[in-house]
Amino acid sequence: MSANCPECDGSLQLNGVIAGEIVVCPDCGVDLEVTAVTPSLALALAPTEAEDWGE
Amino acid sequence: MDEVALLTGLLEIYSPSGQEGAAVEYLVGQLRAAGLDADVDAAGNAVGACGQGAETVLLLGHIDTVPGFIPVTRDGDRLNGRGAVDAKGPLACFAAAAARIRSLALSRRVVVIGAVGEEGDSRGAHFVKDYYRPAFTIIGEPSGWERITLGYKGSAWFTYQVRRALAHTSTQAESACEAAVAYWNRVAEWAAARNAAQPRVFEQVSPTLRGMTSASDGFEEQAALRFGVRLPPGLEASALAEALAGLAGEAEVTLVEGVSAYRGDKNNPLVRAFLAAIRQAGGTPSFTVKSGTSDMNVVAPVWGTPIVAYGPGDSSLDHTPHEHILVSDYVRAVGALTSALTTLCA
C-alpha cells in the first residue's frame, strides 16, 4: 500500500500497518497517523506533542 | 453512581500524604456501592476491580494531595478544592469509568487504585509495582480530557557540604559560604552548557536550589546546600551525581534520592484506544510530556508494558492555592476513558 505524506508529499510504501498506527515519513521525518487502511491507505499528521508542568 | 458527587465527596475529605485513611475508606465504599470488588490493600491503597481475564488494565491514580485544605465550593462549571486536579479529579474519573463498564462482558480485568503517598515517597506505587504486572496502565494525572501524557522527567535530590578553617576577613581567603555560592554557579553553568543544544525543556537538566545553611564553631565554618535536579531521559541520577561531584573539589556532594525519567511509546493499542476515544467524544487528541514526575516513573520501568497518564484538569493548577477543575472537563474525560476501556477490554 502507498500514500503520500501530507506534509512533504513524499511517497510512503507501507505494508502490514493498522489504523491508528503512527509512522515516520522517511523524507521529512514528521509523525504520521494511519487513519484508514481500507479501501485505501490514508495518512494524516499525527497528534502534536507539547510539554508542560505537572506531577 | 453520581459521578460529580463522587468527586465532590473525595475533595471534602482532606487527605495530604500520610493522612489518606478516611478518603481511602470513602472511595472503597463508593466503589463497592457501584458494584466493584473493593478493599484496602496492605499499603493502605484503595483498590476496586471488575471484569475477568488473565490480563489486567490498571488505572493507577493517587488519593493523597499536597498540604493546604481548600474549601470545596462550586461556582458554575468550576469546582474548587485541594486535589481537584492533582489528582482526585483523575482518580474519580477512573472510578466513574470503571463503574460504567463493570456490567459489560470484559475480556480483561480492570483494576482502579487510589494510591497513597504519591506526593511523598510514592509508597503506594512502590507496593503496587511489585504486586501487579498489568498489560496496560493508565496513570491518573491531569492533562485535560483531550490530551494524553506520554512521559515525565526524572528528579534527584542532592546535598552539598563544604568546610573551611576560619580566617580573618582581611585575608581575603574564600569562606565556606563563598565556596558554596561558587559551586552553585558552576552547577548552573554546567547545566546551561549541557542544555544549549536542547530546546525542549523535557530534554534539559533543570537544577533548582532549595536550601542554604551555614554554621561556625569558632575554628571551622561550614556551608551546606540542598538542591534538586529535574532529569531528562537518558541521564541517570548516579551519572549526574558523578558529574556534580566533579564540580565540587574537596567538598562533599551526596545523592539523597533519585528517580529516572520515563517516556512511553505512542505506537501501541493503549494509545490507539485513547486517540479513537477522544475523537469519538468530539475532541482533538494531542500528546504531552511533563517536566515533573509521577508514579509513572516508579512503575513503568519495572512493568515495561504500554503506559500513559490521563485525566481531566489543568496541570498548571497542581499544588497551587487556586486548584480547581471544570466539571465539564471531568465529565468528558469519564466518557473518553469509558470508551477507551471498552475498546481495550472488548
Interface residues (C-beta under 8 A of the other chain):
Chain A: A19 G20 E21 I22 E33 P47 T48 E49 A50 E51 D52 W53 G54 E55
Chain B: D86 E141 P142 S143 R147 I148 T149 L150 Y152 R200 V201 F202 K266 N267 V271 R272 L275 A276 T284 P285 S286 F287 T288 V289 K290 S291 G292 T293 S294 S315 S316 D318
